[in-house]
Amino acid sequence: MIADILFGFFMLGSFFVLGVGFWALGRLLRAKGHGPLLDTLDGRYIRLHAEVQLGMVPVG
């Protein structure tokens, strides 16, 4: 029981640390001048997400 609770806190904490790490990586890459490339990749991801979302609409 206590192990399950601790595991849950560990998972939440690890996702938080992972998110902060990705944020820091993005800030570092933007500081080094890779901002336009990151913006291009973001646009591609947004378009792909929209296409997949339209494909997931139930037919009928």
KASULSUL-V710789 format. One record per pair of residues at least 12 apart in sequence whose ideal C-beta (glycine too) atoms are under 6 Angstrom apart, sorted by the first residue. I is the first residue (numbers start at 0). J is the second residue. D is the distance in Angstrom with one decimal. If there is no record, write none. Layout:
# KASULSUL-V710789
I:J:D, I:J:D
This chain:
# KASULSUL-V710789
none
